[in-house]
Amino acid sequence: MTLSNRKRAMRCLHAIAAYSDDDVRTNLIDFLADARHWCDQHGESYAELDRIAYQHYLAELFESRRRQP
């Protein structure tokens, strides 16, 4: 499934808004902190996964800019 970056951002907003009763900024901060705890509990490297996620983000950003006229 190929999503536009706008749809990716909206999907993220819906997930983060539902994470807690706080505002979305606080929810994002809490989610990122909790993701670090999850990585600790499951023997994963948050830094490594974040680097991979950043590479995906850059590729998606590059692709969306390439498609623009």
C-alpha positions as CSV (number, residue, x, y, z in Angstrom):
1,M,0.0,0.0,0.0
2,T,1.4,3.3,-1.1
3,L,0.3,6.3,1.0
4,S,0.8,9.9,0.3
5,N,2.8,11.8,3.0
6,R,-0.3,13.7,3.8
7,K,-2.2,10.5,4.5
8,R,0.7,9.2,6.5
9,A,0.6,12.4,8.6
10,M,-3.2,12.0,9.1
11,R,-2.8,8.3,10.1
12,C,-0.2,9.4,12.6
13,L,-2.4,12.2,14.0
14,H,-5.3,9.7,14.5
15,A,-3.1,7.2,16.3
16,I,-1.4,9.9,18.5
17,A,-4.7,11.7,19.3
18,A,-6.2,8.3,20.5
19,Y,-3.1,7.5,22.6
20,S,-4.2,9.5,25.7
21,D,-6.6,12.3,26.7
22,D,-3.8,14.9,26.5
23,D,-3.1,17.2,23.6
24,V,-1.4,15.6,20.6
25,R,2.0,17.1,21.2
26,T,2.1,15.7,24.7
27,N,0.8,12.4,23.4
28,L,3.6,12.2,20.8
29,I,6.2,12.9,23.5
30,D,4.7,10.2,25.7
31,F,4.4,7.8,22.8
32,L,8.1,8.3,21.9
33,A,9.2,7.8,25.5
34,D,7.0,4.7,25.8
35,A,8.5,3.4,22.6
36,R,11.9,3.6,24.2
37,H,10.6,1.6,27.2
38,W,9.1,-1.0,24.8
39,C,12.5,-1.3,23.0
40,D,14.2,-1.8,26.4
41,Q,11.7,-4.5,27.3
42,H,12.1,-6.3,24.0
43,G,15.8,-6.0,23.5
44,E,15.5,-3.7,20.5
45,S,17.7,-0.6,19.9
46,Y,15.5,2.5,19.7
47,A,18.3,4.4,18.1
48,E,18.7,1.8,15.3
49,L,15.0,1.6,14.6
50,D,14.8,5.4,14.6
51,R,17.7,5.6,12.1
52,I,15.8,3.1,9.8
53,A,12.6,5.2,10.3
54,Y,14.5,8.3,9.3
55,Q,15.7,6.7,6.2
56,H,12.2,5.7,5.3
57,Y,11.0,9.3,5.9
58,L,13.8,10.7,3.7
59,A,12.9,8.2,0.9
60,E,9.2,9.1,1.2
61,L,10.0,12.8,1.2
62,F,12.3,12.5,-1.8
63,E,9.6,10.5,-3.7
64,S,6.9,13.0,-3.0
65,R,9.2,15.9,-4.2
66,R,10.2,13.9,-7.3
67,R,6.5,13.5,-8.3
68,Q,5.8,17.3,-8.0
69,P,5.9,19.2,-11.3
